[in-house]
Amino acid sequence: MSGRVVDAVSRQPLEYVAVMNINEPLSKTVTDQYGNFHLVSSSDSASLLVSYIGYQATTVHTRSANSNSITIPLQQDIVNLKDIVVLQSNNATKFSTLSKIDLNLKPVRNTQELFRLVPGLFIAQHAGGGKAEQIFLRGFDCDHGTDVQVSVDGMPVNMVSHAHGQGYADAHFIIPETVNSIDFAGGPYYAQQGNLNTAGYVTFSTYKNIQQSRIQSEAGSFNTLRTLAMIDLLKKNKDKQSAYIAAEMNYTDGPTISKQYFRRYNVFGKYNLSISNDISLSVSASSFSSNWDASGQVPDRAVNNGTIGRFGSIDPSEGGNTERHNANLKLAYRFANGTVWENQAYFSRYSFNLYSNFTFFLNDPVNGDEIQQAENRNIAGYLSKLSTQYFFNKWQLRSFYGTGVRYDATTGSKLSHVVKRQFLNEIQQGNIKETNAYAFMQQQWSHGKWLIDAGVRFDYFNFDYFNQLTVLQNPAQSKTIVSPKLNIQYSLHDKVQLYARYGKGFHSNDTRVVTANNGKEILPAAYGTDIGMIAKPTDHLFINVAAWLLHLNQEFVYVGDEGITVPGGKTTRAGIDIIARYQFSKKIFANINFNITKARAVGEAKGADYIPLAPLMTSTGGLFYKNAIGLNGSITYRYIKNRPANEDNSIVAKGYFLAEASLNYTMPEYEIGLAVENIFNVKWNEAQFATESRLKDEAIPVDELHYTPGTPFFARLKLAVFF
């Protein structure tokens, strides 16, 4: 039995829809990213129960003779946790379903909120919205993405060997309203996820089709303005072809005394064509540019002694500009037996220019320590993937095979000493060429209550760095790594599922580190294991509990802010993650995510083995009132506990508890909304670091906490018109 499930209005293919043969409860499956499903039945007719969160469940009676051509449209409905089904399917099914719930209950307003939907993931911004966010996940300070892989529509967001930091993931080119679903998971257990997938991965998928066009305007505190337009370009015959374009403009002065003059412009367009019943084409393109001023991090002592206020600045000449332009093409062919062959090619043109001053007058008492980090980059990539499934007696086998390549080439990757953005001297400058070729195989066997998912991934890297400041050049380096994965699920019954996972992952080191160290520790490996439970004890309660352990091997870290390489030791992290969703009534929902982690350096003396900035305890949650028409609202919180800022915990990064609220009045033709951040006007530190610095009038440096102050009470009004 084969078919396709789509949104009844937009004709958007629906992924991870549960399809079950009512007459044969063990005959069940989920749809793929194209909305296709394929299942086996012992008779030539079946009654298919089709259910998906946020849609009305439906029953379809079909025969095998005509099921290959059947298209099942689902009508949107209010979210109901009763529609969640505990199935023996891959990990992505669970988390994508959760993201659909969260996106439905609390539509996001910016890319930062997209990340905050990921359970257990925290972010910190320390350049007024201009830089990629600092990411925290599973006991990792991932910097700007070193240990979490981020992608959108299969195109990588992370920048390897970046001027500012390894794995730099600036996702600000994503317009949040274009995001249809988020797939995310912790740990290195997934054969299709490669470099940087140690703490976890996050994948954003944009809409293929949109239901309606919209024009939206927002205005808020600190002279904050945002305008958005999403236009449906082809309203008819969307099963054949569809297209839409989205554009947004953001501006804010920010809460700092020195205005940020932050500007960001985004444009995104997507076109889809069904060349035939079996061949589909998707083409998307986007353009993003941003520029800003920043007040930088402030030292505790300067605020405490009254030299500056919390929102003041030691060096207000920080800031920068960046832009990224992307093209993404996917071509998929579906064979008669349900096998799907996908081919994807992408290209990105990127530039980055950042001015920062972390140590003030530590190294240069006269001019100060301001630095410039800059690069220009081209990224090209290709992926070919084959997905198929077979039925052997009562066993179902899903197979995934893929091979691909990614090539990064930078020019003028540099670190310079500047004063008030005026050049003084070069510290480092060169061109980087980094190639990653890879292949993976993943096999899923499911039968009765069991699902076994085994995979292996092969990665080859070539690193080449041309240093423009020296005559002597280090030779290019190459390295391969093999990463096995194993996931086992057992369903006690249709309400409880147990699982165990084991996997090896890795993140590559910066090309400048690799060549400087003659290939030593090029691809530090991570070994992880999870043991967990998914339970749906009642129709309106969903719980996921996982205990996990992860070990990361020795690595050498390139410190982009100083242009030096420092050794990092082995580390071990262990923790417990809890995810819960509950529906009180048809319109009232609650969620909570709770994470406890212990992170330690291996081989260091007790008391000096803390991992700086590793989260110890985090939690997010909220209450939501959801109405199809009329009033909608939510009140949410996020909490992070105090944590060590240095190795001996003598400097502490301060935790915080923040509350937010939103209220919207929604009608078919328009929506009016009010959103308030930091309701109680809490004084909190966003980005925090233990830094040794010296102020202009200081004789000796001081090692203490430096931070960017978190946004105070912030209110924003929204008006959206739909057509």
Beta strands, then each sheet from edge to edge (+ up, - down):
strand 1: 2-7
strand 2: 18-21
strand 3: 28-30
strand 4: 36-38
strand 5: 45-51
strand 6: 58-63
strand 7: 71-74
strand 8: 122-124
strand 9: 134-137
strand 10: 140-141
strand 11: 148-152
strand 12: 155-156
strand 13: 158-159
strand 14: 168-169
strand 15: 179-186
strand 16: 200-206
strand 17: 214-220
strand 18: 224-232
strand 19: 241-252
strand 20: 262-274
strand 21: 279-294
strand 22: 298-299
strand 23: 318-334
strand 24: 340-356
strand 25: 371-392
strand 26: 395-419
strand 27: 422-447
strand 28: 450-467
strand 29: 477-493
strand 30: 496-506
strand 31: 525-538
strand 32: 541-552
strand 33: 555-559
strand 34: 564-568
strand 35: 571-583
strand 36: 588-601
strand 37: 617-625
strand 38: 630-640
strand 39: 643-644
strand 40: 652-653
strand 41: 656-666
strand 42: 670-677
strand 43: 685-693
strand 44: 702-709
strand 45: 714-722
sheet 1: 4+ 1- 7-
sheet 2: 3+ 2- 5+ 6-
sheet 3: 8+ 9- 10+
sheet 4: 12+ 11- 16- 15+
sheet 5: 13+ 14-
sheet 6: 17+ 18- 19+ 20- 21+ 23- 24+ 25- 26+ 27- 28+ 29- 30+ 31- 32+ 35- 36+ 37- 38+ 41- 42+ 45- 17+
sheet 7: 22+ 44- 43+
sheet 8: 33+ 34-
sheet 9: 39+ 40-
end
